[in-house]
Each structure stands twice: as C-alpha cells, then as structure tokens.
Amino acid sequence: MGNNQNKEREDQAEELRRLVYDVEHDREEESIHTAGEEKETREIDILNLPPRKEVHGKKQNPVKLKTSTSFKRLLLVAVILIIILWSIYFLYGDNLIQIFNS
C-alpha cells in the first residue's frame, strides 16, 4: 500500500514537471516568434497574475455625504411643510383658486 502512494506522488510530480516545462517552453517559443512584432490582442498569462491582495486591496470607498444635525432638521421641516401645503391644496384647492381669481 505504501508503494502505491509513493508511485502516485511520483506520477503527480512528473505531471507537474511536464506542465512547468511546457509553459516555459511555450514562453520561449512565443518570445522568439514575437520578437520585433507587436501583438494585436492582449493575452492574460494565468500563471503570472498579481497577488489577490494587491488586486482586491485597491477598492475605492464610496463617497460619503457628511451632513450636520441642523441640516437634517432643516430638511425634515421642509418635508413636513411640503406635506402640509400639499394636503391643504388637495383639500381646499378649488376654494383657494376661486379666492385668488376673484
């Protein structure tokens, strides 16, 4: 049983070695073929990406609107006044129009 585990580990290591070799070999061929030529499309090398911390650490905080309590009170009073005026117009609008027209 121990021999099978060693053989599986060696197989995995050999497979990884082949992958690394293939990637390095492809890079060498690519640099030879593209020497002096400009690439038209941008390719992403998935083996050479920046660390996750670097990419996601640069999140910008949303803009925060700082308001004082006096400004909040002013807004509250304005909203209440608008509601009162709207309700007065809704209830007595026809009468107010007749008063202003005469």
Secondary structure in CASP SS format (residue, H / E / C, confidence):
PFRMAT SS
TARGET T0000
AUTHOR 0000-0000-0000
METHOD secondary structure of the structure
MODEL  1
M C 1.00
G H 1.00
N H 1.00
N H 1.00
Q H 1.00
N H 1.00
K H 1.00
E H 1.00
R H 1.00
E H 1.00
D H 1.00
Q H 1.00
A H 1.00
E H 1.00
E H 1.00
L H 1.00
R H 1.00
R H 1.00
L H 1.00
V H 1.00
Y H 1.00
D H 1.00
V H 1.00
E H 1.00
H H 1.00
D H 1.00
R H 1.00
E H 1.00
E H 1.00
E H 1.00
S H 1.00
I H 1.00
H H 1.00
T C 1.00
A C 1.00
G C 1.00
E C 1.00
E C 1.00
K C 1.00
E C 1.00
T C 1.00
R C 1.00
E C 1.00
I C 1.00
D C 1.00
I C 1.00
L C 1.00
N C 1.00
L C 1.00
P C 1.00
P C 1.00
R H 1.00
K H 1.00
E H 1.00
V H 1.00
H H 1.00
G C 1.00
K C 1.00
K C 1.00
Q C 1.00
N C 1.00
P C 1.00
V C 1.00
K C 1.00
L C 1.00
K C 1.00
T C 1.00
S C 1.00
T H 1.00
S H 1.00
F H 1.00
K H 1.00
R H 1.00
L H 1.00
L H 1.00
L H 1.00
V H 1.00
A H 1.00
V H 1.00
I H 1.00
L H 1.00
I H 1.00
I H 1.00
I H 1.00
L H 1.00
W H 1.00
S H 1.00
I H 1.00
Y H 1.00
F H 1.00
L H 1.00
Y H 1.00
G H 1.00
D H 1.00
N H 1.00
L H 1.00
I H 1.00
Q H 1.00
I H 1.00
F H 1.00
N H 1.00
S C 1.00
END
